[in-house]
Amino acid sequence: MFFRAIALSVALLVGLGTIIPLTTDYAEAGVRKQKKKKKRAKKYKKYSRAWWRAYRQRTKSRNSLAQRRRALRLRQIRLARANKANENTNPNQNSKSKANGNTMIADSSPALLPTGETAPQGWRRGTISNSASELQFRVDDAAGAQIGSASIALVGPATGADNNNARNKTLGGVSTTALRGTVIDRMIKEEGWVVNDFQKEIGGKKVYVVAAQSPGIGGAVQSRMFYFTEVDGRIYSVATSAPKEASEKIVQESEKVIFSLQRKPNPVQQADLK
């Protein structure tokens, strides 16, 4: 009887030790362990038909994802440019707006060139920014609607005489390759591209011209022209942007501005461009 009681006691303890953990696991307060199913990668013989099929599928998925990312980025850029264009065409020219953390104020005063002459008809002073080396203009048509923009900037000092060598052309001693490089850098930032570059004479002086294009609002292509000329030991640039249908008009007006800078009846205003 004594041994039977000991055996029953041991069996009872073993049974309780087994039942209690099981009831705890299935209770609401118990910790539930989720079994992770390991996904077995399919093994193919390299360069077999199945391997090439899986490889093309992975490549197609990566290309599709990259294309969606590019399309999203393009929509964001177009939306930002559309918002900027709406701000530029705001009729309230005395309103203040925030741009890049700097306060920019629309200027409704008569547009004057750095020489003191009146700007071409339709050119109006654009926003006044913190940059003292660039004058910005908006170009309007006869109805007062904006059709493009322009800017006059001081590039830097001239360094010497011009060199007409075909391999090493210069403007005021500065290599035209370097001037073209500044345009290329700007077009890369604006997702544009350079089309052509050439030299021509305006008012009897050599002018270096770089033609470029960039995407505009709604996918329209903008015509971009960059003129470089040397005046009084300094190199200035006149840059314009306009739709293709309005580019010829702005090109003619830009050459008038270049001619005004070259003959400068008054000294170029260094207070504005220095």
C-alpha positions as CSV (number, residue, x, y, z in Angstrom):
1,M,0.0,0.0,0.0
2,F,2.8,2.4,0.8
3,F,4.5,1.9,-2.6
4,R,1.2,2.2,-4.4
5,A,0.6,5.6,-2.7
6,I,4.0,6.8,-3.8
7,A,3.4,5.8,-7.4
8,L,0.1,7.6,-7.5
9,S,1.6,10.7,-6.1
10,V,4.4,10.7,-8.7
11,A,1.9,10.1,-11.5
12,L,-0.2,13.0,-10.3
13,L,2.7,15.4,-10.2
14,V,3.8,14.4,-13.7
15,G,0.3,14.9,-15.0
16,L,-0.1,18.4,-13.5
17,G,3.3,19.4,-14.8
18,T,2.1,18.5,-18.4
19,I,-1.4,19.9,-18.2
20,I,-0.5,23.4,-16.7
21,P,1.9,24.5,-19.6
22,L,-0.6,23.3,-22.2
23,T,-3.5,25.3,-20.7
24,T,-1.3,28.4,-20.3
25,D,-0.3,28.3,-24.1
26,Y,-3.9,28.2,-25.2
27,A,-5.2,30.7,-22.7
28,E,-5.8,34.4,-23.8
29,A,-3.0,35.7,-21.7
30,G,-0.6,33.1,-22.9
31,V,2.3,34.0,-25.3
32,R,1.4,32.8,-28.8
33,K,4.2,31.7,-30.9
34,Q,3.7,32.0,-34.6
35,K,5.5,29.6,-36.7
36,K,7.3,31.2,-39.6
37,K,7.0,29.5,-42.8
38,K,10.3,29.5,-44.6
39,K,9.9,30.4,-48.3
40,R,12.0,28.0,-50.2
41,A,13.7,29.6,-53.1
42,K,13.3,27.7,-56.3
43,K,16.4,26.3,-57.5
44,Y,17.1,26.3,-61.2
45,K,20.0,25.1,-63.2
46,K,21.9,28.2,-64.2
47,Y,21.2,29.4,-67.8
48,S,18.4,26.9,-68.2
49,R,15.0,27.9,-69.6
50,A,13.5,28.2,-66.2
51,W,16.4,30.3,-65.0
52,W,16.2,32.7,-67.9
53,R,12.4,33.0,-67.4
54,A,12.9,33.9,-63.8
55,Y,15.7,36.3,-64.7
56,R,13.5,38.2,-67.2
57,Q,10.7,38.4,-64.8
58,R,13.0,40.0,-62.1
59,T,14.4,42.4,-64.7
60,K,10.9,43.4,-65.9
61,S,9.8,44.1,-62.3
62,R,12.8,46.3,-61.6
63,N,12.3,48.3,-64.8
64,S,8.6,48.7,-64.1
65,L,9.4,50.1,-60.6
66,A,12.0,52.5,-61.9
67,Q,9.6,53.7,-64.6
68,R,6.9,54.4,-62.0
69,R,9.4,56.3,-59.9
70,R,10.5,58.5,-62.9
71,A,6.9,59.2,-63.8
72,L,6.1,60.3,-60.2
73,R,9.2,62.5,-60.1
74,L,8.2,64.1,-63.5
75,R,4.7,64.9,-62.2
76,Q,6.1,66.5,-59.1
77,I,8.4,68.7,-61.2
78,R,5.6,69.7,-63.5
79,L,3.4,70.5,-60.6
80,A,6.1,72.7,-58.9
81,R,6.6,74.6,-62.2
82,A,2.9,75.1,-62.6
83,N,2.6,76.5,-59.1
84,K,5.6,78.8,-59.8
85,A,4.0,80.0,-63.1
86,N,0.7,80.7,-61.3
87,E,2.6,82.9,-58.8
88,N,4.3,84.8,-61.6
89,T,1.0,85.5,-63.3
90,N,-0.6,86.8,-60.1
91,P,-2.2,90.2,-60.9
92,N,-1.4,91.5,-57.4
93,Q,2.2,92.6,-58.1
94,N,2.6,94.1,-54.6
95,S,2.0,90.9,-52.7
96,K,4.8,89.2,-50.8
97,S,5.6,85.6,-51.2
98,K,8.1,83.2,-49.7
99,A,10.5,81.3,-52.0
100,N,13.4,79.1,-50.8
101,G,13.2,80.7,-47.4
102,N,13.9,84.2,-48.8
103,T,11.3,87.0,-49.1
104,M,10.7,87.9,-52.7
105,I,8.7,91.1,-53.6
106,A,7.2,91.7,-57.0
107,D,8.3,95.0,-58.5
108,S,5.9,97.0,-60.6
109,S,8.3,99.9,-61.3
110,P,9.3,100.7,-65.0
111,A,11.8,98.1,-66.3
112,L,15.2,99.6,-66.9
113,L,18.3,98.0,-68.3
114,P,21.7,98.2,-66.4
115,T,22.7,101.0,-68.8
116,G,19.7,103.1,-67.7
117,E,17.8,102.7,-70.9
118,T,14.2,101.5,-70.9
119,A,13.8,97.7,-71.5
120,P,12.1,96.5,-74.6
121,Q,8.3,96.7,-74.7
122,G,6.7,94.0,-72.7
123,W,9.7,93.5,-70.4
124,R,8.9,94.1,-66.8
125,R,11.0,93.7,-63.7
126,G,10.5,90.4,-62.1
127,T,11.0,89.4,-58.5
128,I,13.7,91.1,-56.5
129,S,15.8,88.5,-54.8
130,N,18.9,88.5,-52.6
131,S,21.1,88.1,-55.7
132,A,22.9,91.4,-56.6
133,S,24.5,90.0,-59.7
134,E,21.3,89.3,-61.7
135,L,18.4,91.3,-63.0
136,Q,15.2,89.3,-63.7
137,F,12.5,90.3,-66.1
138,R,9.1,88.8,-67.1
139,V,8.2,89.1,-70.8
140,D,4.5,89.9,-71.6
141,D,2.7,89.9,-74.9
142,A,0.5,92.8,-76.1
143,A,-2.4,91.6,-74.0
144,G,-0.3,91.6,-70.8
145,A,0.0,87.8,-70.5
146,Q,3.4,86.4,-69.7
147,I,5.0,84.5,-72.5
148,G,8.5,84.1,-71.2
149,S,11.3,85.4,-68.9
150,A,14.7,86.9,-69.2
151,S,17.6,87.8,-67.0
152,I,20.8,89.8,-67.2
153,A,23.8,88.7,-65.1
154,L,27.4,89.4,-64.5
155,V,29.4,86.3,-65.3
156,G,32.9,87.6,-64.3
157,P,35.9,89.7,-65.4
158,A,37.4,89.4,-68.8
159,T,41.0,88.0,-68.7
160,G,42.5,89.0,-72.0
161,A,42.1,89.4,-75.8
162,D,39.9,87.2,-77.9
163,N,41.3,84.1,-79.6
164,N,39.7,83.0,-82.8
165,N,41.6,79.7,-83.0
166,A,39.1,77.0,-83.9
167,R,40.4,74.8,-81.1
168,N,40.6,77.4,-78.4
169,K,38.0,80.1,-79.0
170,T,37.6,82.7,-76.3
171,L,35.5,85.7,-75.4
172,G,37.3,88.4,-73.5
173,G,40.0,85.9,-72.8
174,V,37.5,83.4,-71.2
175,S,37.2,80.1,-73.0
176,T,33.9,79.6,-74.8
177,T,34.0,76.0,-73.6
178,A,33.9,77.2,-70.0
179,L,30.9,79.5,-70.8
180,R,29.1,76.6,-72.5
181,G,29.8,74.5,-69.4
182,T,27.9,76.9,-67.2
183,V,24.9,76.5,-69.4
184,I,25.2,72.7,-69.4
185,D,25.3,72.7,-65.6
186,R,22.2,74.9,-65.4
187,M,20.4,72.6,-67.9
188,I,21.3,69.5,-65.9
189,K,19.7,71.0,-62.9
190,E,16.5,72.0,-64.9
191,E,16.4,68.7,-66.8
192,G,17.1,70.5,-70.1
193,W,19.7,70.0,-72.8
194,V,22.0,72.1,-75.0
195,V,21.1,72.1,-78.7
196,N,23.8,74.3,-80.4
197,D,26.4,77.0,-79.8
198,F,27.9,79.5,-82.2
199,Q,29.4,83.0,-82.5
200,K,27.8,86.0,-84.2
201,E,28.3,89.8,-84.3
202,I,25.9,92.2,-82.7
203,G,26.7,95.9,-83.1
204,G,30.1,95.0,-84.6
205,K,31.2,93.0,-81.5
206,K,31.5,89.3,-81.1
207,V,28.8,87.5,-79.1
208,Y,28.8,83.9,-78.0
209,V,25.4,82.2,-78.1
210,V,24.3,78.9,-76.6
211,A,20.9,77.5,-77.7
212,A,19.2,75.0,-75.4
213,Q,15.8,73.5,-74.6
214,S,14.0,72.4,-71.4
215,P,10.6,70.9,-70.5
216,G,7.9,73.3,-69.8
217,I,4.4,73.2,-68.3
218,G,2.2,70.4,-69.7
219,G,5.2,68.8,-71.5
220,A,5.7,71.8,-73.9
221,V,9.3,72.4,-74.9
222,Q,10.8,75.8,-73.8
223,S,13.3,77.5,-76.0
224,R,16.3,78.7,-74.0
225,M,18.9,81.2,-75.3
226,F,22.1,82.3,-73.6
227,Y,24.1,85.3,-74.9
228,F,27.5,86.2,-73.6
229,T,29.2,89.5,-74.4
230,E,32.2,91.5,-73.1
231,V,31.6,95.1,-71.9
232,D,34.3,97.2,-70.2
233,G,36.4,94.3,-69.1
234,R,33.5,92.3,-67.8
235,I,31.5,89.5,-69.3
236,Y,27.7,89.7,-69.1
237,S,25.1,87.1,-70.0
238,V,21.5,87.6,-71.3
239,A,19.4,84.5,-70.8
240,T,15.8,84.1,-72.1
241,S,13.2,81.4,-71.8
242,A,10.0,81.2,-73.9
243,P,7.8,78.7,-75.8
244,K,8.9,77.9,-79.3
245,E,6.1,80.0,-80.9
246,A,7.3,83.2,-79.0
247,S,11.1,82.5,-79.2
248,E,11.7,84.5,-82.3
249,K,10.2,87.7,-80.8
250,I,12.2,87.3,-77.6
251,V,15.4,86.6,-79.6
252,Q,15.1,89.9,-81.4
253,E,14.5,91.8,-78.2
254,S,17.4,90.1,-76.5
255,E,19.8,91.2,-79.3
256,K,18.5,94.8,-78.7
257,V,19.5,94.4,-75.0
258,I,22.9,93.1,-76.0
259,F,23.4,96.1,-78.3
260,S,22.3,98.4,-75.5
261,L,24.9,96.9,-73.1
262,Q,27.6,97.2,-75.7
263,R,27.1,100.9,-76.7
264,K,26.2,101.8,-73.0
265,P,25.3,105.5,-73.3
266,N,25.6,105.5,-69.5
267,P,28.1,103.3,-67.4
268,V,26.6,100.0,-66.5
269,Q,25.0,100.3,-63.1
270,Q,27.3,98.4,-60.8
271,A,24.9,98.9,-57.9
272,D,22.6,96.4,-59.7
273,L,25.2,94.1,-61.2
274,K,28.4,93.7,-59.2
